[in-house]
Each structure stands twice: as structure tokens, then as C-alpha cells.
């Protein structure tokens, strides 16, 4: 994540928008030396919102934690066992 002043961001906005859209770069925009905003791609923004929605659901978050614990314990099933064909 890069930091850029609001003045520089204003002057380079088309370039910054292209950068975040094509490289998933993020910029912290500062005003008077303090962070005030973040510029990120619409794709990244949507992904963050989806993640927040998932994690805000306590049942789903608990299922994810349980699945991770199973993985750590080695309680997995192969692709072939699930789908009946090799990966």
C-alpha cells in the first residue's frame, strides 16, 4: 500500500485509478500528513465487503474456524473421493 497526498492524488487521479484497477495497488491518501482515505479497486472493495459479511455471521465464522481446525488435524478428503475422479 502506497501513501500519497491529496494534492498529488488529485493531479494523478487517472493514473492512480488505472493502477488500482490493473495491479490491485492500494493508496492511502493523506491530508496535512494524516490518513484520510484509501483508493482501491472496485474488485478489492467488493471482496472486502463480502469478507466482512461472511465474518459478521457468527454461524458461518464458526464453521470456517471448525473447518480450519479439521484441516490442521489432517481430517481431509481427497478430490478423487469427493468427485470420483483424479484431479
PDB file of N, CA, C and O in Angstrom:
ATOM      1  N   UNK A   1       0.851  -1.167   0.000  1.00  0.00           N
ATOM      2  CA  UNK A   1       0.000   0.000   0.000  1.00  0.00           C
ATOM      3  C   UNK A   1       0.897   1.230   0.000  1.00  0.00           C
ATOM      4  O   UNK A   1       1.807   1.347   0.821  1.00  0.00           O
ATOM      5  N   UNK A   2       0.636   2.130  -0.913  1.00  0.00           N
ATOM      6  CA  UNK A   2       1.428   3.352  -1.032  1.00  0.00           C
ATOM      7  C   UNK A   2       0.675   4.525  -0.411  1.00  0.00           C
ATOM      8  O   UNK A   2      -0.553   4.517  -0.316  1.00  0.00           O
ATOM      9  N   UNK A   3       1.428   5.518   0.000  1.00  0.00           N
ATOM     10  CA  UNK A   3       0.839   6.726   0.581  1.00  0.00           C
ATOM     11  C   UNK A   3       1.065   7.879  -0.379  1.00  0.00           C
ATOM     12  O   UNK A   3       2.140   8.028  -0.959  1.00  0.00           O
ATOM     13  N   UNK A   4       0.022   8.695  -0.535  1.00  0.00           N
ATOM     14  CA  UNK A   4       0.099   9.833  -1.444  1.00  0.00           C
ATOM     15  C   UNK A   4      -0.735  10.966  -0.869  1.00  0.00           C
ATOM     16  O   UNK A   4      -1.778  10.735  -0.258  1.00  0.00           O
ATOM     17  N   UNK A   5      -0.267  12.193  -1.070  1.00  0.00           N
ATOM     18  CA  UNK A   5      -1.020  13.346  -0.563  1.00  0.00           C
ATOM     19  C   UNK A   5      -2.254  13.570  -1.426  1.00  0.00           C
ATOM     20  O   UNK A   5      -2.302  13.144  -2.580  1.00  0.00           O
ATOM     21  N   UNK A   6      -3.242  14.237  -0.863  1.00  0.00           N
ATOM     22  CA  UNK A   6      -4.462  14.521  -1.609  1.00  0.00           C
ATOM     23  C   UNK A   6      -4.161  15.388  -2.828  1.00  0.00           C
ATOM     24  O   UNK A   6      -4.810  15.244  -3.864  1.00  0.00           O
ATOM     25  N   UNK A   7      -3.181  16.291  -2.715  1.00  0.00           N
ATOM     26  CA  UNK A   7      -2.800  17.130  -3.857  1.00  0.00           C
ATOM     27  C   UNK A   7      -2.222  16.288  -4.979  1.00  0.00           C
ATOM     28  O   UNK A   7      -2.602  16.447  -6.139  1.00  0.00           O
ATOM     29  N   UNK A   8      -1.300  15.387  -4.637  1.00  0.00           N
ATOM     30  CA  UNK A   8      -0.732  14.502  -5.655  1.00  0.00           C
ATOM     31  C   UNK A   8      -1.794  13.583  -6.235  1.00  0.00           C
ATOM     32  O   UNK A   8      -1.810  13.332  -7.440  1.00  0.00           O
ATOM     33  N   UNK A   9      -2.680  13.080  -5.386  1.00  0.00           N
ATOM     34  CA  UNK A   9      -3.743  12.195  -5.867  1.00  0.00           C
ATOM     35  C   UNK A   9      -4.649  12.922  -6.854  1.00  0.00           C
ATOM     36  O   UNK A   9      -5.045  12.357  -7.873  1.00  0.00           O
ATOM     37  N   UNK A  10      -4.975  14.169  -6.550  1.00  0.00           N
ATOM     38  CA  UNK A  10      -5.821  14.960  -7.438  1.00  0.00           C
ATOM     39  C   UNK A  10      -5.144  15.135  -8.798  1.00  0.00           C
ATOM     40  O   UNK A  10      -5.787  15.010  -9.840  1.00  0.00           O
ATOM     41  N   UNK A  11      -3.861  15.422  -8.776  1.00  0.00           N
ATOM     42  CA  UNK A  11      -3.123  15.661 -10.019  1.00  0.00           C
ATOM     43  C   UNK A  11      -2.905  14.386 -10.834  1.00  0.00           C
ATOM     44  O   UNK A  11      -2.752  14.446 -12.054  1.00  0.00           O
ATOM     45  N   UNK A  12      -2.891  13.239 -10.164  1.00  0.00           N
ATOM     46  CA  UNK A  12      -2.576  11.966 -10.839  1.00  0.00           C
ATOM     47  C   UNK A  12      -3.749  10.993 -10.850  1.00  0.00           C
ATOM     48  O   UNK A  12      -3.558   9.801 -11.090  1.00  0.00           O
ATOM     49  N   UNK A  13      -4.954  11.480 -10.594  1.00  0.00           N
ATOM     50  CA  UNK A  13      -6.090  10.583 -10.413  1.00  0.00           C
ATOM     51  C   UNK A  13      -6.302   9.586 -11.554  1.00  0.00           C
ATOM     52  O   UNK A  13      -6.482   8.403 -11.266  1.00  0.00           O
ATOM     53  N   UNK A  14      -6.292   9.984 -12.820  1.00  0.00           N
ATOM     54  CA  UNK A  14      -6.476   8.985 -13.874  1.00  0.00           C
ATOM     55  C   UNK A  14      -5.426   7.875 -13.829  1.00  0.00           C
ATOM     56  O   UNK A  14      -5.747   6.702 -14.019  1.00  0.00           O
ATOM     57  N   UNK A  15      -4.184   8.246 -13.580  1.00  0.00           N
ATOM     58  CA  UNK A  15      -3.098   7.269 -13.483  1.00  0.00           C
ATOM     59  C   UNK A  15      -3.297   6.339 -12.282  1.00  0.00           C
ATOM     60  O   UNK A  15      -3.090   5.130 -12.389  1.00  0.00           O
ATOM     61  N   UNK A  16      -3.694   6.900 -11.150  1.00  0.00           N
ATOM     62  CA  UNK A  16      -3.904   6.091  -9.949  1.00  0.00           C
ATOM     63  C   UNK A  16      -5.065   5.118 -10.125  1.00  0.00           C
ATOM     64  O   UNK A  16      -4.987   3.966  -9.699  1.00  0.00           O
ATOM     65  N   UNK A  17      -6.129   5.580 -10.747  1.00  0.00           N
ATOM     66  CA  UNK A  17      -7.286   4.712 -10.997  1.00  0.00           C
ATOM     67  C   UNK A  17      -6.881   3.554 -11.898  1.00  0.00           C
ATOM     68  O   UNK A  17      -7.255   2.410 -11.640  1.00  0.00           O
ATOM     69  N   UNK A  18      -6.130   3.835 -12.942  1.00  0.00           N
ATOM     70  CA  UNK A  18      -5.645   2.754 -13.812  1.00  0.00           C
ATOM     71  C   UNK A  18      -4.771   1.783 -13.026  1.00  0.00           C
ATOM     72  O   UNK A  18      -4.860   0.570 -13.218  1.00  0.00           O
ATOM     73  N   UNK A  19      -3.932   2.309 -12.148  1.00  0.00           N
ATOM     74  CA  UNK A  19      -3.020   1.478 -11.362  1.00  0.00           C
ATOM     75  C   UNK A  19      -3.788   0.549 -10.423  1.00  0.00           C
ATOM     76  O   UNK A  19      -3.494  -0.644 -10.362  1.00  0.00           O
ATOM     77  N   UNK A  20      -4.761   1.078  -9.698  1.00  0.00           N
ATOM     78  CA  UNK A  20      -5.505   0.216  -8.770  1.00  0.00           C
ATOM     79  C   UNK A  20      -6.364  -0.793  -9.521  1.00  0.00           C
ATOM     80  O   UNK A  20      -6.570  -1.907  -9.039  1.00  0.00           O
ATOM     81  N   UNK A  21      -6.857  -0.424 -10.675  1.00  0.00           N
ATOM     82  CA  UNK A  21      -7.711  -1.341 -11.444  1.00  0.00           C
ATOM     83  C   UNK A  21      -6.906  -2.478 -12.067  1.00  0.00           C
ATOM     84  O   UNK A  21      -7.387  -3.609 -12.138  1.00  0.00           O
ATOM     85  N   UNK A  22      -5.691  -2.191 -12.516  1.00  0.00           N
ATOM     86  CA  UNK A  22      -4.935  -3.217 -13.232  1.00  0.00           C
ATOM     87  C   UNK A  22      -3.941  -3.971 -12.360  1.00  0.00           C
ATOM     88  O   UNK A  22      -3.580  -5.102 -12.686  1.00  0.00           O
ATOM     89  N   UNK A  23      -3.493  -3.378 -11.265  1.00  0.00           N
ATOM     90  CA  UNK A  23      -2.466  -4.015 -10.443  1.00  0.00           C
ATOM     91  C   UNK A  23      -2.910  -4.291  -9.008  1.00  0.00           C
ATOM     92  O   UNK A  23      -2.115  -4.763  -8.195  1.00  0.00           O
ATOM     93  N   UNK A  24      -4.164  -4.001  -8.692  1.00  0.00           N
ATOM     94  CA  UNK A  24      -4.689  -4.154  -7.339  1.00  0.00           C
ATOM     95  C   UNK A  24      -3.823  -3.435  -6.306  1.00  0.00           C
ATOM     96  O   UNK A  24      -3.699  -3.875  -5.163  1.00  0.00           O
ATOM     97  N   UNK A  25      -3.228  -2.322  -6.733  1.00  0.00           N
ATOM     98  CA  UNK A  25      -2.475  -1.457  -5.831  1.00  0.00           C
ATOM     99  C   UNK A  25      -3.475  -0.682  -4.980  1.00  0.00           C
ATOM    100  O   UNK A  25      -4.597  -0.419  -5.413  1.00  0.00           O
ATOM    101  N   UNK A  26      -3.068  -0.324  -3.787  1.00  0.00           N
ATOM    102  CA  UNK A  26      -3.910   0.499  -2.921  1.00  0.00           C
ATOM    103  C   UNK A  26      -3.125   1.730  -2.508  1.00  0.00           C
ATOM    104  O   UNK A  26      -1.909   1.666  -2.329  1.00  0.00           O
ATOM    105  N   UNK A  27      -3.816   2.848  -2.357  1.00  0.00           N
ATOM    106  CA  UNK A  27      -3.186   4.096  -1.942  1.00  0.00           C
ATOM    107  C   UNK A  27      -3.890   4.651  -0.718  1.00  0.00           C
ATOM    108  O   UNK A  27      -5.117   4.742  -0.680  1.00  0.00           O
ATOM    109  N   UNK A  28      -3.100   5.024   0.285  1.00  0.00           N
ATOM    110  CA  UNK A  28      -3.618   5.792   1.411  1.00  0.00           C
ATOM    111  C   UNK A  28      -3.442   7.250   1.020  1.00  0.00           C
ATOM    112  O   UNK A  28      -2.338   7.681   0.688  1.00  0.00           O
ATOM    113  N   UNK A  29      -4.521   8.003   1.061  1.00  0.00           N
ATOM    114  CA  UNK A  29      -4.474   9.411   0.683  1.00  0.00           C
ATOM    115  C   UNK A  29      -4.432  10.245   1.958  1.00  0.00           C
ATOM    116  O   UNK A  29      -5.286  10.119   2.836  1.00  0.00           O
ATOM    117  N   UNK A  30      -3.415  11.098   2.034  1.00  0.00           N
ATOM    118  CA  UNK A  30      -3.218  11.899   3.238  1.00  0.00           C
ATOM    119  C   UNK A  30      -3.574  13.361   2.985  1.00  0.00           C
ATOM    120  O   UNK A  30      -3.498  13.865   1.864  1.00  0.00           O
ATOM    121  N   UNK A  31      -3.959  14.009   4.059  1.00  0.00           N
ATOM    122  CA  UNK A  31      -4.245  15.442   4.037  1.00  0.00           C
ATOM    123  C   UNK A  31      -3.570  16.025   5.271  1.00  0.00           C
ATOM    124  O   UNK A  31      -3.861  15.615   6.395  1.00  0.00           O
ATOM    125  N   UNK A  32      -2.686  16.963   5.064  1.00  0.00           N
ATOM    126  CA  UNK A  32      -1.900  17.544   6.157  1.00  0.00           C
ATOM    127  C   UNK A  32      -1.149  16.462   6.931  1.00  0.00           C
ATOM    128  O   UNK A  32      -1.016  16.529   8.153  1.00  0.00           O
ATOM    129  N   UNK A  33      -0.658  15.458   6.187  1.00  0.00           N
ATOM    130  CA  UNK A  33       0.158  14.414   6.796  1.00  0.00           C
ATOM    131  C   UNK A  33      -0.607  13.324   7.521  1.00  0.00           C
ATOM    132  O   UNK A  33       0.010  12.419   8.082  1.00  0.00           O
ATOM    133  N   UNK A  34      -1.921  13.379   7.528  1.00  0.00           N
ATOM    134  CA  UNK A  34      -2.724  12.356   8.216  1.00  0.00           C
ATOM    135  C   UNK A  34      -3.568  11.576   7.207  1.00  0.00           C
ATOM    136  O   UNK A  34      -4.076  12.144   6.240  1.00  0.00           O
ATOM    137  N   UNK A  35      -3.709  10.291   7.437  1.00  0.00           N
ATOM    138  CA  UNK A  35      -4.508   9.436   6.555  1.00  0.00           C
ATOM    139  C   UNK A  35      -5.975   9.861   6.598  1.00  0.00           C
ATOM    140  O   UNK A  35      -6.556  10.037   7.669  1.00  0.00           O
ATOM    141  N   UNK A  36      -6.562  10.023   5.401  1.00  0.00           N
ATOM    142  CA  UNK A  36      -7.960  10.435   5.320  1.00  0.00           C
ATOM    143  C   UNK A  36      -8.811   9.525   4.451  1.00  0.00           C
ATOM    144  O   UNK A  36     -10.027   9.460   4.631  1.00  0.00           O
ATOM    145  N   UNK A  37      -8.191   8.820   3.511  1.00  0.00           N
ATOM    146  CA  UNK A  37      -8.967   7.989   2.588  1.00  0.00           C
ATOM    147  C   UNK A  37      -8.070   6.912   2.008  1.00  0.00           C
ATOM    148  O   UNK A  37      -6.845   6.966   2.117  1.00  0.00           O
ATOM    149  N   UNK A  38      -8.712   5.933   1.389  1.00  0.00           N
ATOM    150  CA  UNK A  38      -7.992   4.863   0.710  1.00  0.00           C
ATOM    151  C   UNK A  38      -8.585   4.721  -0.683  1.00  0.00           C
ATOM    152  O   UNK A  38      -9.803   4.724  -0.858  1.00  0.00           O
ATOM    153  N   UNK A  39      -7.713   4.597  -1.662  1.00  0.00           N
ATOM    154  CA  UNK A  39      -8.127   4.344  -3.035  1.00  0.00           C
ATOM    155  C   UNK A  39      -7.777   2.896  -3.361  1.00  0.00           C
ATOM    156  O   UNK A  39      -6.611   2.506  -3.315  1.00  0.00           O
ATOM    157  N   UNK A  40      -8.792   2.104  -3.689  1.00  0.00           N
ATOM    158  CA  UNK A  40      -8.563   0.718  -4.072  1.00  0.00           C
ATOM    159  C   UNK A  40      -9.533   0.358  -5.175  1.00  0.00           C
ATOM    160  O   UNK A  40     -10.496   1.082  -5.428  1.00  0.00           O
ATOM    161  N   UNK A  41      -9.278  -0.765  -5.835  1.00  0.00           N
ATOM    162  CA  UNK A  41     -10.111  -1.159  -6.965  1.00  0.00           C
ATOM    163  C   UNK A  41     -11.513  -1.541  -6.495  1.00  0.00           C
ATOM    164  O   UNK A  41     -11.717  -1.933  -5.346  1.00  0.00           O
ATOM    165  N   UNK A  42     -12.460  -1.419  -7.402  1.00  0.00           N
ATOM    166  CA  UNK A  42     -13.830  -1.834  -7.107  1.00  0.00           C
ATOM    167  C   UNK A  42     -13.865  -3.326  -6.774  1.00  0.00           C
ATOM    168  O   UNK A  42     -14.637  -3.757  -5.918  1.00  0.00           O
ATOM    169  N   UNK A  43     -13.032  -4.107  -7.450  1.00  0.00           N
ATOM    170  CA  UNK A  43     -12.957  -5.551  -7.196  1.00  0.00           C
ATOM    171  C   UNK A  43     -12.503  -5.827  -5.764  1.00  0.00           C
ATOM    172  O   UNK A  43     -13.087  -6.663  -5.075  1.00  0.00           O
ATOM    173  N   UNK A  44     -11.472  -5.132  -5.324  1.00  0.00           N
ATOM    174  CA  UNK A  44     -10.957  -5.316  -3.961  1.00  0.00           C
ATOM    175  C   UNK A  44     -11.980  -4.839  -2.929  1.00  0.00           C
ATOM    176  O   UNK A  44     -12.159  -5.478  -1.892  1.00  0.00           O
ATOM    177  N   UNK A  45     -12.639  -3.741  -3.205  1.00  0.00           N
ATOM    178  CA  UNK A  45     -13.673  -3.222  -2.313  1.00  0.00           C
ATOM    179  C   UNK A  45     -14.794  -4.238  -2.140  1.00  0.00           C
ATOM    180  O   UNK A  45     -15.228  -4.507  -1.020  1.00  0.00           O
ATOM    181  N   UNK A  46     -15.255  -4.794  -3.235  1.00  0.00           N
ATOM    182  CA  UNK A  46     -16.325  -5.799  -3.186  1.00  0.00           C
ATOM    183  C   UNK A  46     -15.879  -7.022  -2.393  1.00  0.00           C
ATOM    184  O   UNK A  46     -16.651  -7.563  -1.600  1.00  0.00           O
ATOM    185  N   UNK A  47     -14.645  -7.460  -2.599  1.00  0.00           N
ATOM    186  CA  UNK A  47     -14.126  -8.619  -1.864  1.00  0.00           C
ATOM    187  C   UNK A  47     -14.082  -8.341  -0.366  1.00  0.00           C
ATOM    188  O   UNK A  47     -14.415  -9.212   0.437  1.00  0.00           O
ATOM    189  N   UNK A  48     -13.677  -7.141   0.013  1.00  0.00           N
ATOM    190  CA  UNK A  48     -13.639  -6.788   1.434  1.00  0.00           C
ATOM    191  C   UNK A  48     -15.036  -6.773   2.044  1.00  0.00           C
ATOM    192  O   UNK A  48     -15.231  -7.244   3.164  1.00  0.00           O
ATOM    193  N   UNK A  49     -16.008  -6.232   1.308  1.00  0.00           N
ATOM    194  CA  UNK A  49     -17.384  -6.220   1.805  1.00  0.00           C
ATOM    195  C   UNK A  49     -17.924  -7.638   1.969  1.00  0.00           C
ATOM    196  O   UNK A  49     -18.593  -7.938   2.958  1.00  0.00           O
ATOM    197  N   UNK A  50     -17.637  -8.506   1.008  1.00  0.00           N
ATOM    198  CA  UNK A  50     -18.082  -9.894   1.111  1.00  0.00           C
ATOM    199  C   UNK A  50     -17.439 -10.589   2.313  1.00  0.00           C
ATOM    200  O   UNK A  50     -18.101 -11.343   3.026  1.00  0.00           O
ATOM    201  N   UNK A  51     -16.156 -10.334   2.534  1.00  0.00           N
ATOM    202  CA  UNK A  51     -15.460 -10.923   3.680  1.00  0.00           C
ATOM    203  C   UNK A  51     -16.079 -10.442   4.987  1.00  0.00           C
ATOM    204  O   UNK A  51     -16.300 -11.240   5.898  1.00  0.00           O
ATOM    205  N   UNK A  52     -16.357  -9.159   5.087  1.00  0.00           N
ATOM    206  CA  UNK A  52     -16.993  -8.626   6.292  1.00  0.00           C
ATOM    207  C   UNK A  52     -18.364  -9.252   6.524  1.00  0.00           C
ATOM    208  O   UNK A  52     -18.729  -9.563   7.658  1.00  0.00           O
ATOM    209  N   UNK A  53     -19.112  -9.433   5.454  1.00  0.00           N
ATOM    210  CA  UNK A  53     -20.438 -10.037   5.579  1.00  0.00           C
ATOM    211  C   UNK A  53     -20.340 -11.471   6.095  1.00  0.00           C
ATOM    212  O   UNK A  53     -21.106 -11.878   6.968  1.00  0.00           O
ATOM    213  N   UNK A  54     -19.396 -12.227   5.552  1.00  0.00           N
ATOM    214  CA  UNK A  54     -19.204 -13.619   5.978  1.00  0.00           C
ATOM    215  C   UNK A  54     -18.790 -13.670   7.440  1.00  0.00           C
ATOM    216  O   UNK A  54     -19.354 -14.432   8.226  1.00  0.00           O
ATOM    217  N   UNK A  55     -17.805 -12.859   7.802  1.00  0.00           N
ATOM    218  CA  UNK A  55     -17.277 -12.905   9.164  1.00  0.00           C
ATOM    219  C   UNK A  55     -18.239 -12.322  10.195  1.00  0.00           C
ATOM    220  O   UNK A  55     -18.124 -12.621  11.384  1.00  0.00           O
ATOM    221  N   UNK A  56     -19.184 -11.495   9.756  1.00  0.00           N
ATOM    222  CA  UNK A  56     -20.157 -10.940  10.702  1.00  0.00           C
ATOM    223  C   UNK A  56     -21.256 -11.940  11.041  1.00  0.00           C
ATOM    224  O   UNK A  56     -22.004 -11.742  11.998  1.00  0.00           O
ATOM    225  N   UNK A  57     -21.354 -13.005  10.267  1.00  0.00           N
ATOM    226  CA  UNK A  57     -22.316 -14.074  10.543  1.00  0.00           C
ATOM    227  C   UNK A  57     -21.627 -15.080  11.462  1.00  0.00           C
ATOM    228  O   UNK A  57     -20.755 -15.828  11.021  1.00  0.00           O
ATOM    229  N   UNK A  58     -22.012 -15.101  12.729  1.00  0.00           N
ATOM    230  CA  UNK A  58     -21.307 -15.930  13.714  1.00  0.00           C
ATOM    231  C   UNK A  58     -21.359 -17.416  13.367  1.00  0.00           C
ATOM    232  O   UNK A  58     -20.396 -18.137  13.627  1.00  0.00           O
ATOM    233  N   UNK A  59     -22.449 -17.881  12.794  1.00  0.00           N
ATOM    234  CA  UNK A  59     -22.552 -19.294  12.424  1.00  0.00           C
ATOM    235  C   UNK A  59     -21.547 -19.636  11.328  1.00  0.00           C
ATOM    236  O   UNK A  59     -20.856 -20.652  11.406  1.00  0.00           O
ATOM    237  N   UNK A  60     -21.470 -18.796  10.324  1.00  0.00           N
ATOM    238  CA  UNK A  60     -20.530 -19.033   9.229  1.00  0.00           C
ATOM    239  C   UNK A  60     -19.093 -18.934   9.720  1.00  0.00           C
ATOM    240  O   UNK A  60     -18.258 -19.763   9.358  1.00  0.00           O
ATOM    241  N   UNK A  61     -18.800 -17.939  10.533  1.00  0.00           N
ATOM    242  CA  UNK A  61     -17.444 -17.777  11.059  1.00  0.00           C
ATOM    243  C   UNK A  61     -17.046 -18.999  11.884  1.00  0.00           C
ATOM    244  O   UNK A  61     -15.901 -19.446  11.807  1.00  0.00           O
ATOM    245  N   UNK A  62     -17.962 -19.539  12.663  1.00  0.00           N
ATOM    246  CA  UNK A  62     -17.668 -20.726  13.473  1.00  0.00           C
ATOM    247  C   UNK A  62     -17.424 -21.947  12.584  1.00  0.00           C
ATOM    248  O   UNK A  62     -16.545 -22.760  12.872  1.00  0.00           O
ATOM    249  N   UNK A  63     -18.193 -22.075  11.517  1.00  0.00           N
ATOM    250  CA  UNK A  63     -17.988 -23.189  10.587  1.00  0.00           C
ATOM    251  C   UNK A  63     -16.623 -23.090   9.915  1.00  0.00           C
ATOM    252  O   UNK A  63     -15.953 -24.103   9.712  1.00  0.00           O
ATOM    253  N   UNK A  64     -16.211 -21.877   9.571  1.00  0.00           N
ATOM    254  CA  UNK A  64     -14.889 -21.681   8.962  1.00  0.00           C
ATOM    255  C   UNK A  64     -13.806 -22.075   9.954  1.00  0.00           C
ATOM    256  O   UNK A  64     -12.867 -22.788   9.601  1.00  0.00           O
ATOM    257  N   UNK A  65     -13.934 -21.609  11.209  1.00  0.00           N
ATOM    258  CA  UNK A  65     -12.947 -21.972  12.235  1.00  0.00           C
ATOM    259  C   UNK A  65     -12.892 -23.487  12.410  1.00  0.00           C
ATOM    260  O   UNK A  65     -11.808 -24.063  12.508  1.00  0.00           O
ATOM    261  N   UNK A  66     -14.058 -24.134  12.451  1.00  0.00           N
ATOM    262  CA  UNK A  66     -14.091 -25.590  12.593  1.00  0.00           C
ATOM    263  C   UNK A  66     -13.418 -26.290  11.432  1.00  0.00           C
ATOM    264  O   UNK A  66     -12.702 -27.272  11.624  1.00  0.00           O
ATOM    265  N   UNK A  67     -13.644 -25.792  10.236  1.00  0.00           N
ATOM    266  CA  UNK A  67     -13.024 -26.384   9.051  1.00  0.00           C
ATOM    267  C   UNK A  67     -11.513 -26.231   9.088  1.00  0.00           C
ATOM    268  O   UNK A  67     -10.785 -27.152   8.719  1.00  0.00           O
ATOM    269  N   UNK A  68     -11.038 -25.075   9.529  1.00  0.00           N
ATOM    270  CA  UNK A  68      -9.595 -24.872   9.640  1.00  0.00           C
ATOM    271  C   UNK A  68      -8.981 -25.804  10.676  1.00  0.00           C
ATOM    272  O   UNK A  68      -7.881 -26.321  10.480  1.00  0.00           O
ATOM    273  N   UNK A  69      -9.687 -26.015  11.770  1.00  0.00           N
ATOM    274  CA  UNK A  69      -9.197 -26.938  12.793  1.00  0.00           C
ATOM    275  C   UNK A  69      -9.122 -28.363  12.237  1.00  0.00           C
ATOM    276  O   UNK A  69      -8.164 -29.085  12.516  1.00  0.00           O
ATOM    277  N   UNK A  70     -10.123 -28.771  11.454  1.00  0.00           N
ATOM    278  CA  UNK A  70     -10.092 -30.092  10.819  1.00  0.00           C
ATOM    279  C   UNK A  70      -8.894 -30.202   9.879  1.00  0.00           C
ATOM    280  O   UNK A  70      -8.218 -31.230   9.845  1.00  0.00           O
ATOM    281  N   UNK A  71      -8.640 -29.167   9.136  1.00  0.00           N
ATOM    282  CA  UNK A  71      -7.504 -29.164   8.214  1.00  0.00           C
ATOM    283  C   UNK A  71      -6.191 -29.321   8.977  1.00  0.00           C
ATOM    284  O   UNK A  71      -5.328 -30.104   8.581  1.00  0.00           O
ATOM    285  N   UNK A  72      -6.046 -28.582  10.062  1.00  0.00           N
ATOM    286  CA  UNK A  72      -4.829 -28.664  10.875  1.00  0.00           C
ATOM    287  C   UNK A  72      -4.653 -30.075  11.425  1.00  0.00           C
ATOM    288  O   UNK A  72      -3.530 -30.573  11.507  1.00  0.00           O
ATOM    289  N   UNK A  73      -5.738 -30.713  11.797  1.00  0.00           N
ATOM    290  CA  UNK A  73      -5.667 -32.084  12.328  1.00  0.00           C
ATOM    291  C   UNK A  73      -5.482 -33.119  11.219  1.00  0.00           C
ATOM    292  O   UNK A  73      -5.304 -34.306  11.496  1.00  0.00           O
ATOM    293  N   UNK A  74      -5.523 -32.676   9.985  1.00  0.00           N
ATOM    294  CA  UNK A  74      -5.345 -33.600   8.864  1.00  0.00           C
ATOM    295  C   UNK A  74      -6.603 -34.346   8.479  1.00  0.00           C
ATOM    296  O   UNK A  74      -6.540 -35.352   7.772  1.00  0.00           O
ATOM    297  N   UNK A  75      -7.732 -33.869   8.932  1.00  0.00           N
ATOM    298  CA  UNK A  75      -9.011 -34.516   8.625  1.00  0.00           C
ATOM    299  C   UNK A  75      -9.531 -33.989   7.291  1.00  0.00           C
ATOM    300  O   UNK A  75     -10.436 -33.156   7.238  1.00  0.00           O
ATOM    301  N   UNK A  76      -8.931 -34.499   6.216  1.00  0.00           N
ATOM    302  CA  UNK A  76      -9.296 -34.042   4.880  1.00  0.00           C
ATOM    303  C   UNK A  76      -9.769 -35.208   4.028  1.00  0.00           C
ATOM    304  O   UNK A  76      -9.574 -36.372   4.378  1.00  0.00           O
ATOM    305  N   UNK A  77     -10.380 -34.884   2.924  1.00  0.00           N
ATOM    306  CA  UNK A  77     -10.852 -35.869   1.956  1.00  0.00           C
ATOM    307  C   UNK A  77     -10.267 -35.481   0.603  1.00  0.00           C
ATOM    308  O   UNK A  77     -10.226 -34.300   0.258  1.00  0.00           O
ATOM    309  N   UNK A  78      -9.823 -36.452  -0.147  1.00  0.00           N
ATOM    310  CA  UNK A  78      -9.202 -36.158  -1.442  1.00  0.00           C
ATOM    311  C   UNK A  78     -10.240 -35.711  -2.470  1.00  0.00           C
ATOM    312  O   UNK A  78     -11.433 -35.990  -2.344  1.00  0.00           O
ATOM    313  N   UNK A  79      -9.753 -35.020  -3.474  1.00  0.00           N
ATOM    314  CA  UNK A  79     -10.602 -34.610  -4.595  1.00  0.00           C
ATOM    315  C   UNK A  79     -11.261 -35.832  -5.222  1.00  0.00           C
ATOM    316  O   UNK A  79     -12.453 -35.825  -5.529  1.00  0.00           O
ATOM    317  N   UNK A  80     -10.469 -36.875  -5.405  1.00  0.00           N
ATOM    318  CA  UNK A  80     -10.982 -38.096  -6.027  1.00  0.00           C
ATOM    319  C   UNK A  80     -12.089 -38.725  -5.198  1.00  0.00           C
ATOM    320  O   UNK A  80     -13.072 -39.217  -5.753  1.00  0.00           O
ATOM    321  N   UNK A  81     -11.945 -38.717  -3.879  1.00  0.00           N
ATOM    322  CA  UNK A  81     -13.004 -39.272  -3.031  1.00  0.00           C
ATOM    323  C   UNK A  81     -14.297 -38.464  -3.127  1.00  0.00           C
ATOM    324  O   UNK A  81     -15.393 -39.021  -3.066  1.00  0.00           O
ATOM    325  N   UNK A  82     -14.163 -37.188  -3.273  1.00  0.00           N
ATOM    326  CA  UNK A  82     -15.346 -36.320  -3.345  1.00  0.00           C
ATOM    327  C   UNK A  82     -16.012 -36.402  -4.706  1.00  0.00           C
ATOM    328  O   UNK A  82     -17.231 -36.543  -4.793  1.00  0.00           O
ATOM    329  N   UNK A  83     -15.210 -36.312  -5.789  1.00  0.00           N
ATOM    330  CA  UNK A  83     -15.772 -36.189  -7.131  1.00  0.00           C
ATOM    331  C   UNK A  83     -15.661 -37.463  -7.972  1.00  0.00           C
ATOM    332  O   UNK A  83     -16.164 -37.511  -9.094  1.00  0.00           O
ATOM    333  N   UNK A  84     -15.005 -38.493  -7.434  1.00  0.00           N
ATOM    334  CA  UNK A  84     -14.920 -39.753  -8.141  1.00  0.00           C
ATOM    335  C   UNK A  84     -13.959 -39.775  -9.311  1.00  0.00           C
ATOM    336  O   UNK A  84     -13.996 -40.691 -10.132  1.00  0.00           O
ATOM    337  N   UNK A  85     -13.100 -38.775  -9.394  1.00  0.00           N
ATOM    338  CA  UNK A  85     -12.100 -38.753 -10.471  1.00  0.00           C
ATOM    339  C   UNK A  85     -10.866 -38.025  -9.977  1.00  0.00           C
ATOM    340  O   UNK A  85     -10.956 -37.180  -9.086  1.00  0.00           O
ATOM    341  N   UNK A  86      -9.716 -38.345 -10.547  1.00  0.00           N
ATOM    342  CA  UNK A  86      -8.482 -37.678 -10.090  1.00  0.00           C
ATOM    343  C   UNK A  86      -8.450 -36.219 -10.492  1.00  0.00           C
ATOM    344  O   UNK A  86      -9.102 -35.806 -11.451  1.00  0.00           O
ATOM    345  N   UNK A  87      -7.699 -35.465  -9.758  1.00  0.00           N
ATOM    346  CA  UNK A  87      -7.552 -34.022 -10.041  1.00  0.00           C
ATOM    347  C   UNK A  87      -6.732 -33.776 -11.246  1.00  0.00           C
ATOM    348  O   UNK A  87      -6.513 -32.624 -11.620  1.00  0.00           O
TER     349      UNK A  87
END
